[in-house]
Amino acid sequence: MPSPPRMLLVLSENWTLTGGRADLPAAVRWAREAEDAGFDAVMVSEHIVLGPDAAAAGIMGNPRDYALPGNQDPYTPWPNSLLLLAAIASVTSRLRLAAAAVLAPLRHPLLLARELGTLDLISEGRLVVQPTVSWSKDEYDALGVPFARRGRLLDEHLEIWAKAWGPSPLSHEGPHYPFRDVYFEPKAHRPEGPRLWFGGQRLHGPVLRRLVGYGHGFHPLGRPTPEDLQGLEKAMSTAGRDIAELEMIGGTQAVFPDDRSPADLGAALSVIPEQVEQGFTTFCVKPNQFIDDPDGVGEFCREVMRRVEALTS
C-alpha cells in the first residue's frame, strides 16, 4: 500500500496574511502549527534584492498568487531564507526545512556550503536545498555577478559542495572559484550533505543534468509533461540510477474567482490523486491562497490533512 502524500507548507509570499517585516515570528509559529497538524515540511524561497525587471511582465492580478519571473512588485519582502529556517528549526523537531530557490551563484560556494552545513547540523539533517540560477538580471547586476555565467557558476557550486562534505583538506581547480588545501569543518549532518532538489519551468538540459548528477528530488514549476517524465526516467537509467530514487514534488492549483478573493481549497486539492498516480509523493500548498486570517493557519493545516487523507485513502 503506498504511503500517504506528504504535505509541504509554503511560507514565502504570504504577505496578504502578514507584513513581512515585524511579523516574521508569525511564519515561525505557522511552521510549528504545520508540524503539529502533520505536515512533513515547510518551504522558504529567496531573493536578495529586486530590481525593475521583477515587474517586467506586469504585477500579478491577485496578490495571493505565486511570484513568478517578472510578475511581482519590486517592494515584495524577501527575508533571508536560511536565517528564517534556522529559527524554525529551533521550535520544531520533525519538520523538514526546504530552502527553495537558493540563488547559489550570488555567493561564494564555500560560504554558502558553510551556511547550509550549519543549518543542516542545527536541524539534525532536516534541511533540503533547491539551488537555482533564477531569472533576474537586475539582481545579478546589483551584486556584481555576471548574469550570463550563472549556470556555470551553479555547476561549480555543486562540485565544490560535494567536495566540502568529504574529507579535509579540499582543493578545487575550477575557473571561477579555485582554492587549495582548505579545511572545511564541521561538515553537514549526512556524509553526502543536505538533500538536493532541482526544478524549474522546463526540464531542459542543465536542469536535467544537475538532477541526474546530484538530485534527490524533482520539483517542477507547473506540471511536467509525460514526455518530460519519460526523458527523466531514461536519463536516470542511463546514469545507473532509478527514477524511484527521486522524491517527486507536486503542487495544488489555486484558481482565484477574482483579484480580491482567495481560492477554493477543495478544488485546489482535487489535483493531488492524479499526481499521486504519476508518482508524485510531496505536495506544496500556500496558505494565503485560501485564507485571510493569520491566526487560522493551524486550523487550515489540519483541514488540508483531513481533506488529503479523504482524497487518497
C-alpha positions as CSV (number, residue, x, y, z in Angstrom):
1,M,0.0,0.0,0.0
2,P,1.5,3.4,-1.0
3,S,2.4,5.9,1.7
4,P,0.1,8.8,2.2
5,P,1.1,12.0,0.5
6,R,3.5,14.3,2.3
7,M,2.3,17.9,2.6
8,L,4.6,21.0,2.4
9,L,3.6,24.4,3.6
10,V,4.9,27.3,1.5
11,L,5.9,30.1,3.9
12,S,7.2,32.6,1.4
13,E,4.9,35.2,-0.3
14,N,2.2,35.1,2.3
15,W,2.1,38.9,2.7
16,T,-1.6,39.1,2.5
17,L,-1.5,37.4,5.9
18,T,1.4,39.3,7.4
19,G,3.5,42.3,6.5
20,G,6.9,40.7,6.0
21,R,8.8,42.8,8.5
22,A,7.8,42.8,12.2
23,D,5.6,39.8,11.6
24,L,8.3,37.3,10.7
25,P,7.7,35.4,14.1
26,A,4.3,34.6,12.6
27,A,5.9,32.4,10.0
28,V,7.9,30.6,12.7
29,R,4.6,30.0,14.5
30,W,2.9,28.7,11.4
31,A,5.7,26.2,10.9
32,R,5.3,24.8,14.4
33,E,1.5,24.6,13.8
34,A,2.1,22.8,10.5
35,E,4.3,20.3,12.2
36,D,1.6,19.8,14.9
37,A,-1.0,19.2,12.2
38,G,1.0,16.5,10.5
39,F,2.7,18.4,7.7
40,D,6.0,17.0,6.5
41,A,7.8,20.2,5.5
42,V,7.9,23.9,5.1
43,M,9.5,25.9,2.3
44,V,11.0,29.3,2.2
45,S,12.4,30.9,-1.1
46,E,14.7,33.8,-1.5
47,H,15.7,36.9,-3.4
48,I,18.5,39.2,-2.1
49,V,17.3,42.3,-3.9
50,L,14.7,43.0,-6.6
51,G,15.0,45.4,-9.4
52,P,12.6,46.8,-12.1
53,D,12.7,43.6,-14.0
54,A,10.8,42.0,-11.1
55,A,7.6,43.5,-12.7
56,A,8.6,43.3,-16.3
57,A,5.7,41.1,-17.2
58,G,3.1,43.0,-15.1
59,I,2.4,42.6,-11.5
60,M,0.2,39.6,-10.6
61,G,-3.5,40.3,-10.5
62,N,-4.3,38.6,-7.2
63,P,-1.6,39.2,-4.6
64,R,-2.1,35.7,-3.2
65,D,-0.7,34.2,-6.4
66,Y,2.8,32.7,-6.7
67,A,5.7,35.0,-7.5
68,L,7.0,34.1,-11.0
69,P,9.6,35.7,-13.2
70,G,8.6,39.3,-13.9
71,N,5.2,39.3,-12.1
72,Q,6.0,40.8,-8.7
73,D,6.1,44.2,-7.2
74,P,9.8,45.1,-6.6
75,Y,8.7,46.1,-3.0
76,T,7.9,42.4,-2.3
77,P,9.6,41.4,1.0
78,W,12.1,38.6,0.8
79,P,13.6,37.9,4.2
80,N,16.8,35.8,4.5
81,S,15.5,32.2,3.9
82,L,18.3,30.4,5.8
83,L,18.0,32.6,8.9
84,L,14.2,32.1,8.9
85,L,14.6,28.3,8.6
86,A,17.1,28.3,11.4
87,A,14.6,30.0,13.6
88,I,12.0,27.4,12.5
89,A,14.5,24.5,13.2
90,S,14.7,25.7,16.8
91,V,11.0,25.3,17.5
92,T,10.3,22.1,15.6
93,S,11.7,18.6,15.8
94,R,10.4,16.6,12.8
95,L,9.5,19.1,10.1
96,R,11.8,19.2,7.1
97,L,13.1,22.6,6.1
98,A,13.1,23.2,2.3
99,A,15.3,26.1,1.3
100,A,13.9,26.7,-2.2
101,A,15.3,28.9,-4.9
102,V,18.7,29.3,-3.2
103,L,20.5,31.6,-5.6
104,A,23.8,29.9,-5.3
105,P,25.7,32.0,-7.9
106,L,25.3,35.1,-5.8
107,R,27.6,33.7,-3.1
108,H,30.9,32.1,-2.9
109,P,30.4,28.3,-2.8
110,L,32.4,27.8,0.4
111,L,30.5,30.5,2.2
112,L,27.2,29.0,1.1
113,A,28.3,25.5,2.0
114,R,29.2,26.8,5.4
115,E,25.7,28.3,5.9
116,L,23.9,25.2,4.5
117,G,26.0,22.8,6.5
118,T,25.5,24.7,9.8
119,L,21.7,24.8,9.2
120,D,21.7,21.1,8.4
121,L,23.6,20.4,11.7
122,I,21.2,22.6,13.7
123,S,18.2,20.8,12.3
124,E,19.9,17.3,12.6
125,G,19.6,16.5,8.9
126,R,16.2,18.1,8.2
127,L,17.5,20.5,5.5
128,V,16.5,20.3,1.9
129,V,18.1,22.6,-0.6
130,Q,16.9,23.6,-4.1
131,P,19.7,25.6,-5.7
132,T,18.9,27.6,-8.8
133,V,20.2,30.3,-11.1
134,S,17.0,32.4,-11.1
135,W,15.9,34.9,-13.7
136,S,16.6,38.5,-12.6
137,K,19.5,40.2,-14.4
138,D,18.9,43.2,-12.2
139,E,19.6,41.1,-9.1
140,Y,22.8,39.8,-10.5
141,D,23.9,43.3,-11.6
142,A,23.3,44.7,-8.2
143,L,25.6,42.1,-6.6
144,G,28.3,42.3,-9.3
145,V,27.8,38.8,-10.6
146,P,27.9,38.0,-14.3
147,F,24.3,37.0,-15.3
148,A,25.4,35.2,-18.4
149,R,27.7,32.9,-16.4
150,R,25.1,31.9,-13.7
151,G,24.6,28.3,-15.0
152,R,28.4,27.7,-15.0
153,L,28.7,29.2,-11.5
154,L,26.0,26.9,-10.2
155,D,27.6,23.9,-11.7
156,E,30.9,24.8,-9.9
157,H,29.0,25.3,-6.6
158,L,27.7,21.8,-6.9
159,E,31.2,20.4,-7.5
160,I,32.6,22.3,-4.5
161,W,29.7,21.3,-2.2
162,A,30.3,17.7,-2.9
163,K,34.0,18.2,-2.0
164,A,33.1,20.2,1.1
165,W,31.1,17.3,2.5
166,G,34.0,15.0,2.0
167,P,37.4,14.8,3.8
168,S,39.5,17.8,4.5
169,P,41.7,19.3,3.2
170,L,40.0,20.0,-0.2
171,S,41.1,21.8,-3.3
172,H,39.4,23.0,-6.4
173,E,40.8,24.0,-9.8
174,G,37.7,25.4,-11.4
175,P,37.7,28.6,-13.5
176,H,35.6,30.7,-11.0
177,Y,36.4,29.5,-7.5
178,P,39.9,28.0,-7.4
179,F,41.4,27.2,-4.0
180,R,43.9,24.8,-2.5
181,D,44.2,22.8,0.8
182,V,41.3,24.3,2.8
183,Y,39.9,22.6,5.8
184,F,36.1,22.7,6.0
185,E,34.8,21.7,9.4
186,P,32.3,20.8,10.6
187,K,30.5,19.0,7.8
188,A,26.8,18.7,7.2
189,H,24.7,16.2,9.1
190,R,24.8,13.5,6.5
191,P,28.2,12.4,4.9
192,E,26.8,13.4,1.5
193,G,25.4,16.7,2.6
194,P,21.8,18.1,2.6
195,R,19.2,16.6,0.3
196,L,19.1,18.5,-3.1
197,W,16.1,19.2,-5.2
198,F,16.1,20.6,-8.7
199,G,13.3,22.0,-10.8
200,G,12.2,24.9,-12.9
201,Q,9.8,25.9,-15.7
202,R,11.2,23.3,-18.1
203,L,13.1,20.1,-17.7
204,H,15.8,21.2,-20.1
205,G,19.4,20.1,-20.4
206,P,21.1,21.9,-17.5
207,V,18.3,21.1,-15.0
208,L,18.1,17.5,-16.2
209,R,21.9,17.1,-15.9
210,R,22.0,18.5,-12.4
211,L,19.1,16.5,-11.3
212,V,20.6,13.2,-12.6
213,G,24.1,14.1,-11.3
214,Y,23.2,15.4,-7.8
215,G,19.5,15.3,-7.2
216,H,17.4,13.7,-4.5
217,G,14.1,15.3,-5.6
218,F,12.4,16.8,-8.7
219,H,10.3,19.9,-8.0
220,P,9.0,21.3,-11.3
221,L,7.3,24.7,-11.7
222,G,4.0,23.6,-13.0
223,R,3.0,20.2,-14.3
224,P,5.7,18.2,-16.3
225,T,4.5,16.5,-19.5
226,P,4.6,12.8,-19.9
227,E,7.5,13.3,-22.3
228,D,9.4,15.2,-19.6
229,L,8.9,12.3,-17.1
230,Q,9.9,9.7,-19.7
231,G,13.0,11.7,-20.5
232,L,13.9,11.9,-16.8
233,E,13.4,8.2,-16.4
234,K,15.6,7.5,-19.4
235,A,18.3,9.9,-18.2
236,M,18.3,8.4,-14.7
237,S,18.6,4.9,-16.1
238,T,21.5,5.9,-18.4
239,A,23.3,7.3,-15.4
240,G,22.8,4.0,-13.5
241,R,20.1,5.5,-11.3
242,D,16.4,4.7,-10.8
243,I,13.8,7.4,-11.0
244,A,12.3,5.8,-7.9
245,E,15.2,7.3,-6.0
246,L,13.8,10.8,-6.6
247,E,11.3,12.5,-4.4
248,M,8.7,13.9,-6.7
249,I,7.2,17.2,-5.6
250,G,3.9,18.3,-6.9
251,G,1.5,21.1,-6.1
252,T,-2.0,22.3,-5.7
253,Q,-3.7,24.5,-8.2
254,A,-5.4,27.6,-6.8
255,V,-8.0,29.3,-9.1
256,F,-9.0,32.7,-7.9
257,P,-12.5,33.9,-8.7
258,D,-11.2,37.5,-9.0
259,D,-8.3,39.7,-8.0
260,R,-9.5,40.2,-4.4
261,S,-10.7,36.8,-3.2
262,P,-9.0,33.6,-2.0
263,A,-9.3,30.3,-3.9
264,D,-11.4,27.2,-3.1
265,L,-9.3,24.7,-1.1
266,G,-11.2,21.6,-2.2
267,A,-10.8,22.4,-5.9
268,A,-7.1,23.1,-5.4
269,L,-6.5,19.8,-3.7
270,S,-8.5,17.8,-6.2
271,V,-5.5,17.5,-8.5
272,I,-3.5,15.5,-6.0
273,P,-4.8,12.0,-6.7
274,E,-3.9,12.3,-10.4
275,Q,-0.4,13.4,-9.5
276,V,-0.1,10.5,-7.0
277,E,-0.8,8.2,-9.9
278,Q,2.1,9.8,-11.8
279,G,4.4,9.0,-8.9
280,F,4.4,12.4,-7.0
281,T,4.6,12.0,-3.2
282,T,5.0,15.5,-1.8
283,F,2.6,18.4,-2.4
284,C,3.0,22.2,-1.8
285,V,0.3,24.4,-0.5
286,K,0.5,28.1,0.2
287,P,-2.0,29.2,3.0
288,N,-2.7,32.8,1.9
289,Q,-4.1,31.5,-1.4
290,F,-7.1,30.1,0.7
291,I,-7.4,32.0,3.9
292,D,-7.1,35.6,5.1
293,D,-6.7,35.0,8.9
294,P,-3.1,34.9,10.1
295,D,-4.4,33.1,13.3
296,G,-6.1,30.4,11.2
297,V,-3.1,28.8,9.7
298,G,-3.0,25.9,12.2
299,E,-6.7,25.0,11.5
300,F,-6.0,25.4,7.8
301,C,-3.2,22.9,8.0
302,R,-5.5,20.4,9.9
303,E,-8.2,20.9,7.3
304,V,-5.7,20.2,4.5
305,M,-4.6,17.0,6.2
306,R,-8.2,15.9,6.6
307,R,-9.1,16.5,3.0
308,V,-5.9,14.9,1.6
309,E,-6.5,11.8,3.6
310,A,-10.1,11.6,2.3
311,L,-8.9,12.1,-1.3
312,T,-6.2,9.4,-1.2
313,S,-7.3,6.8,1.3
